[in-house]
Amino acid sequence: MKIICFVGEGKVGKSTTIGKVLKDVLKVDIVRPKIRVDFCLSFIYNGELLGICSHGDNTSILKEFLIPLKEKGCKTIICASRPSNKSMAFLKNEIGGEIKEIECREVNNRNNEEEWREEHSRRLREFERVF
């Protein structure tokens, strides 16, 4: 199993990036309200079961959503996590497999649309490289 984890502090756009991965890279469109709502789903992509979970604020949330994806037999899980040692240890010890971390950096000026686009583009390029 492979885990691709977007890692960053709160409010740096980890869930938004996972939504962009779905839409822009995997070409899967899901309907979500305009307000930010985390989600967890699995589906067949290129013949393999893929799990995606944008929840990742703490270990208990990771456990609640990622263990079922593992038990379903997902070959790849895309998720978000805070950079705490506990969360990363959970991924390594409880989920297992090869873990690829993609750093989600904070943008200095949250109102600067160009900075946000550049950071999200960097994340998507890194995702495509490890996926």
The 8 nearest C-alpha neighbors of each residue, nearest first, counted from 0:
[[1, 74, 96, 75, 97, 2, 73, 95],
 [0, 2, 75, 97, 96, 98, 74, 76],
 [3, 1, 98, 76, 75, 77, 97, 4],
 [4, 2, 77, 99, 98, 100, 76, 78],
 [3, 5, 78, 100, 79, 77, 6, 101],
 [4, 6, 79, 101, 13, 102, 100, 78],
 [7, 5, 80, 102, 81, 103, 82, 79],
 [8, 6, 103, 81, 82, 102, 11, 104],
 [7, 9, 81, 11, 10, 82, 6, 103],
 [8, 10, 11, 7, 81, 56, 12, 13],
 [9, 11, 12, 8, 13, 105, 7, 14],
 [12, 10, 105, 9, 13, 8, 103, 7],
 [13, 11, 15, 14, 10, 16, 103, 9],
 [14, 12, 16, 15, 5, 79, 11, 17],
 [15, 13, 53, 17, 16, 12, 18, 37],
 [16, 14, 12, 18, 17, 13, 19, 35],
 [15, 17, 19, 13, 18, 14, 12, 20],
 [16, 18, 20, 14, 19, 15, 21, 13],
 [19, 17, 15, 21, 16, 20, 22, 14],
 [18, 20, 16, 22, 21, 17, 23, 15],
 [21, 19, 17, 24, 18, 23, 22, 16],
 [22, 20, 25, 27, 18, 19, 26, 24],
 [21, 23, 26, 27, 19, 28, 20, 24],
 [24, 22, 19, 26, 20, 21, 25, 27],
 [25, 23, 20, 26, 22, 21, 19, 127],
 [24, 26, 21, 27, 22, 23, 20, 44],
 [27, 25, 22, 23, 24, 21, 28, 20],
 [28, 26, 22, 21, 25, 29, 23, 24],
 [27, 29, 22, 26, 21, 30, 18, 25],
 [30, 28, 31, 27, 22, 21, 18, 38],
 [29, 31, 28, 32, 33, 27, 18, 36],
 [32, 30, 29, 33, 36, 34, 35, 38],
 [31, 33, 34, 30, 36, 35, 29, 37],
 [34, 32, 35, 31, 36, 30, 15, 37],
 [33, 35, 32, 36, 31, 37, 15, 30],
 [36, 34, 33, 37, 32, 15, 31, 14],
 [35, 37, 34, 38, 31, 32, 33, 14],
 [38, 36, 53, 54, 35, 14, 39, 52],
 [39, 37, 53, 52, 36, 54, 40, 51],
 [38, 40, 52, 51, 53, 64, 37, 41],
 [41, 39, 51, 50, 52, 38, 42, 68],
 [40, 42, 50, 49, 51, 48, 43, 39],
 [43, 41, 49, 48, 44, 50, 40, 47],
 [42, 44, 48, 47, 46, 49, 45, 41],
 [43, 45, 46, 47, 49, 48, 42, 25],
 [46, 44, 47, 43, 48, 49, 42, 25],
 [45, 47, 44, 43, 48, 49, 42, 74],
 [48, 46, 43, 44, 45, 49, 74, 73],
 [47, 49, 43, 73, 42, 74, 44, 50],
 [48, 50, 75, 73, 41, 42, 43, 76],
 [51, 49, 41, 76, 73, 40, 68, 77],
 [52, 50, 77, 40, 39, 76, 78, 41],
 [51, 53, 39, 78, 54, 38, 77, 40],
 [52, 54, 14, 37, 79, 78, 38, 55],
 [55, 53, 52, 37, 79, 56, 38, 60],
 [56, 54, 80, 79, 61, 57, 60, 53],
 [55, 57, 81, 80, 54, 60, 58, 9],
 [58, 56, 60, 59, 55, 61, 86, 81],
 [57, 59, 61, 86, 60, 62, 85, 89],
 [58, 60, 62, 61, 57, 63, 56, 64],
 [61, 59, 63, 62, 58, 57, 55, 64],
 [62, 60, 58, 59, 64, 65, 63, 55],
 [61, 63, 59, 60, 65, 64, 66, 58],
 [64, 62, 60, 61, 59, 65, 66, 67],
 [63, 65, 61, 62, 66, 67, 60, 68],
 [66, 64, 68, 67, 62, 61, 63, 69],
 [65, 67, 69, 68, 62, 64, 70, 63],
 [68, 66, 70, 69, 65, 64, 71, 63],
 [69, 67, 65, 71, 66, 70, 73, 50],
 [68, 70, 66, 72, 67, 71, 73, 65],
 [69, 71, 67, 72, 68, 66, 73, 65],
 [72, 70, 68, 69, 73, 67, 48, 66],
 [71, 73, 69, 70, 74, 68, 48, 67],
 [72, 74, 48, 49, 75, 69, 50, 71],
 [75, 73, 0, 48, 49, 72, 1, 47],
 [76, 74, 1, 49, 73, 0, 2, 50],
 [77, 75, 50, 2, 51, 49, 3, 78],
 [78, 76, 51, 3, 4, 2, 50, 52],
 [77, 79, 4, 52, 53, 51, 5, 76],
 [80, 78, 5, 55, 4, 53, 6, 13],
 [81, 79, 55, 6, 56, 82, 5, 7],
 [80, 82, 7, 8, 6, 83, 56, 55],
 [81, 83, 6, 7, 80, 84, 8, 87],
 [84, 82, 85, 86, 81, 87, 80, 57],
 [83, 85, 87, 86, 88, 82, 89, 81],
 [86, 84, 88, 83, 87, 89, 58, 57],
 [87, 85, 89, 58, 83, 88, 84, 57],
 [86, 88, 90, 84, 89, 85, 91, 83],
 [89, 87, 85, 91, 90, 86, 92, 84],
 [90, 88, 86, 92, 93, 87, 91, 85],
 [89, 91, 94, 87, 88, 93, 92, 95],
 [90, 92, 95, 88, 89, 94, 93, 87],
 [93, 91, 89, 95, 90, 88, 94, 87],
 [94, 92, 89, 90, 95, 91, 66, 88],
 [93, 95, 90, 92, 91, 69, 96, 66],
 [96, 94, 91, 92, 93, 90, 97, 0],
 [95, 97, 0, 1, 98, 94, 2, 91],
 [96, 98, 1, 2, 0, 99, 95, 91],
 [99, 97, 2, 1, 3, 96, 100, 4],
 [98, 100, 3, 2, 4, 97, 101, 129],
 [101, 99, 4, 3, 5, 102, 98, 6],
 [102, 100, 5, 6, 4, 103, 99, 122],
 [101, 103, 6, 5, 104, 7, 100, 122],
 [104, 102, 7, 6, 5, 101, 11, 13],
 [105, 103, 102, 106, 7, 11, 118, 8],
 [104, 106, 11, 107, 103, 8, 7, 10],
 [105, 107, 108, 109, 104, 115, 114, 11],
 [108, 106, 105, 109, 114, 111, 110, 104],
 [107, 109, 110, 111, 106, 114, 115, 112],
 [110, 108, 111, 106, 107, 115, 112, 114],
 [111, 109, 108, 112, 115, 114, 113, 107],
 [110, 112, 108, 114, 113, 109, 115, 106],
 [113, 111, 115, 114, 110, 116, 109, 117],
 [112, 114, 116, 115, 111, 117, 118, 110],
 [113, 115, 117, 111, 116, 112, 118, 106],
 [116, 114, 112, 118, 113, 117, 119, 106],
 [117, 115, 113, 119, 114, 118, 120, 112],
 [116, 118, 120, 114, 115, 119, 113, 121],
 [117, 119, 121, 115, 120, 116, 114, 122],
 [120, 118, 122, 116, 121, 117, 115, 123],
 [121, 119, 117, 123, 122, 118, 116, 124],
 [120, 122, 118, 124, 119, 123, 117, 125],
 [123, 121, 119, 125, 120, 124, 126, 118],
 [122, 124, 126, 120, 125, 121, 119, 127],
 [125, 123, 121, 127, 126, 122, 120, 128],
 [124, 126, 128, 122, 123, 127, 121, 129],
 [127, 125, 123, 128, 129, 124, 130, 122],
 [126, 128, 130, 124, 125, 129, 123, 24],
 [127, 129, 125, 126, 130, 124, 123, 122],
 [130, 128, 126, 127, 125, 99, 3, 124],
 [129, 127, 128, 126, 3, 125, 75, 1]]
